[in-house]
Amino acid sequence: MKKKTYFNDFLYCGLLGWMTEILFTAFHTFKRRDYSLKGITSLWMFPIYGLSACLYPISAFLKKHRVKTSVRGLLYTLCIFSVEFISGSILDKRKRCPWNYYRSPYHVRGVIRLDYAPCWFGFSLLMEKLLWKRHGH
């Protein structure tokens, strides 16, 4: 993939990730009966979401080998958890991590929530579809 194309995908995925996180956190305010629907994110999240651009070459390889959608989604989810764990651990060591999952019984070192797996599964397949559409498929 050309550097310019990857850079554009990186920007696209970063912005789309930001928007999705803002919507996701806004809808979570309902749990607290806060109907202001204030969504939040962090500047740190832009490059983390931007790494979703890597899904396109990975998906091209997987589709070439006729890997089923469910298996691709599972592999993407594992990739997302890996990036989330690594980036969260690095940011946490520097007291810069914008998320803290210690209150969840499903956390891993406070930087991953295993109960978010279905969300990441769906998000990754959405990103795959949008990236393929961007590339004219």
NUVODO-716687 format. One line per field, with one value per residue (C-alpha): residue number from 0; residue in one letter; x, y, z. Coordinates in steps of 0.5 Angstrom, whole numbers. Each point is the difference from the previous one (the first is absolute). Layout:
<recs>
seq c(NUM | ...) $
type c(A | ...) $
xx c(X | ...) $
yy c(Y | ...) $
zz c(Z | ...) $
</recs>
This chain:
<recs>
seq c(0 | 1 | 2 | 3 | 4 | 5 | 6 | 7 | 8 | 9 | 10 | 11 | 12 | 13 | 14 | 15 | 16 | 17 | 18 | 19 | 20 | 21 | 22 | 23 | 24 | 25 | 26 | 27 | 28 | 29 | 30 | 31 | 32 | 33 | 34 | 35 | 36 | 37 | 38 | 39 | 40 | 41 | 42 | 43 | 44 | 45 | 46 | 47 | 48 | 49 | 50 | 51 | 52 | 53 | 54 | 55 | 56 | 57 | 58 | 59 | 60 | 61 | 62 | 63 | 64 | 65 | 66 | 67 | 68 | 69 | 70 | 71 | 72 | 73 | 74 | 75 | 76 | 77 | 78 | 79 | 80 | 81 | 82 | 83 | 84 | 85 | 86 | 87 | 88 | 89 | 90 | 91 | 92 | 93 | 94 | 95 | 96 | 97 | 98 | 99 | 100 | 101 | 102 | 103 | 104 | 105 | 106 | 107 | 108 | 109 | 110 | 111 | 112 | 113 | 114 | 115 | 116 | 117 | 118 | 119 | 120 | 121 | 122 | 123 | 124 | 125 | 126 | 127 | 128 | 129 | 130 | 131 | 132 | 133 | 134 | 135 | 136) $
type c(M | K | K | K | T | Y | F | N | D | F | L | Y | C | G | L | L | G | W | M | T | E | I | L | F | T | A | F | H | T | F | K | R | R | D | Y | S | L | K | G | I | T | S | L | W | M | F | P | I | Y | G | L | S | A | C | L | Y | P | I | S | A | F | L | K | K | H | R | V | K | T | S | V | R | G | L | L | Y | T | L | C | I | F | S | V | E | F | I | S | G | S | I | L | D | K | R | K | R | C | P | W | N | Y | Y | R | S | P | Y | H | V | R | G | V | I | R | L | D | Y | A | P | C | W | F | G | F | S | L | L | M | E | K | L | L | W | K | R | H | G | H) $
xx c(0 | 3 | 2 | -5 | -6 | 2 | 1 | -7 | -3 | 3 | -3 | -7 | 0 | 3 | -6 | -5 | 2 | 0 | -7 | -2 | 3 | -4 | -6 | 1 | 2 | -6 | -5 | 3 | -2 | -7 | 2 | 2 | -7 | 4 | -4 | 5 | 3 | 7 | 5 | 7 | 7 | 7 | 6 | 3 | -5 | 1 | 6 | -2 | -7 | 5 | 3 | -6 | 2 | 4 | -6 | 0 | 6 | -2 | -7 | 3 | 4 | -5 | -6 | 5 | 1 | -8 | 0 | -7 | -3 | -1 | 8 | 2 | -4 | 3 | 7 | -1 | -3 | 7 | 4 | -4 | 1 | 7 | 1 | -5 | 4 | 7 | -2 | -4 | 6 | 5 | -5 | -1 | 7 | 0 | -6 | -3 | -5 | -7 | -4 | 0 | -4 | 2 | -7 | -2 | 0 | 2 | 7 | 7 | 5 | -5 | 1 | -5 | -7 | -1 | -8 | 1 | 2 | -6 | 0 | 7 | -2 | -5 | 4 | 6 | -5 | -3 | 7 | 2 | -7 | 2 | 7 | -2 | -5 | 5 | 5 | -5 | -3) $
yy c(0 | 7 | 4 | 6 | -5 | -3 | 7 | 2 | -7 | 2 | 7 | -3 | -5 | 4 | 5 | -5 | -4 | 7 | 1 | -7 | 1 | 6 | -3 | -6 | 4 | 5 | -6 | -3 | 6 | -3 | -5 | 6 | 3 | 6 | 2 | 5 | -5 | 3 | -4 | 0 | -2 | 1 | 3 | -7 | -4 | 3 | -4 | -6 | 0 | 2 | -7 | -3 | 2 | -6 | -4 | 1 | -4 | -5 | -1 | 0 | -6 | -4 | 1 | -2 | -7 | 0 | 1 | 0 | 7 | -3 | -2 | 7 | 3 | -4 | 1 | 8 | 0 | -4 | 6 | 5 | -3 | 0 | 7 | 2 | -4 | 3 | 7 | 0 | -3 | 5 | 6 | -3 | 0 | 7 | 2 | 2 | -6 | 4 | -7 | -4 | -6 | -2 | 0 | -5 | -7 | -2 | 4 | -2 | 5 | 5 | 1 | -5 | -2 | -6 | 1 | 5 | -6 | 1 | 7 | -1 | -5 | 4 | 6 | -4 | -3 | 7 | 3 | -6 | 2 | 7 | 0 | -5 | 5 | 5 | -4 | -1 | -7) $
zz c(0 | -2 | 6 | -2 | 0 | 7 | 3 | -3 | 3 | 6 | 1 | -2 | 5 | 5 | -1 | -1 | 7 | 3 | -2 | 2 | 7 | 1 | -2 | 4 | 7 | -2 | 0 | 7 | 3 | 0 | 5 | 5 | -2 | -3 | -6 | -2 | -5 | 1 | -3 | 1 | -3 | 1 | -5 | 1 | -3 | -7 | -1 | 3 | -4 | -6 | 0 | -2 | -7 | 1 | -1 | -7 | -2 | 5 | -3 | -7 | 2 | 4 | -6 | -5 | 4 | 1 | 8 | 2 | 3 | 7 | 0 | -3 | 6 | 5 | -3 | 0 | 7 | 2 | -3 | 3 | 7 | -2 | -2 | 6 | 5 | -3 | -1 | 7 | 4 | -3 | 1 | 7 | 2 | -1 | 3 | -7 | -1 | -1 | 2 | 6 | 0 | 7 | 3 | -5 | 2 | -7 | -1 | -1 | 3 | 0 | -7 | -4 | 1 | -2 | 0 | -5 | -5 | -4 | -1 | -3 | -4 | -3 | -1 | -3 | -5 | -1 | -1 | -5 | -4 | 0 | -2 | -6 | -2 | 0 | -4 | -6 | 2) $
</recs>
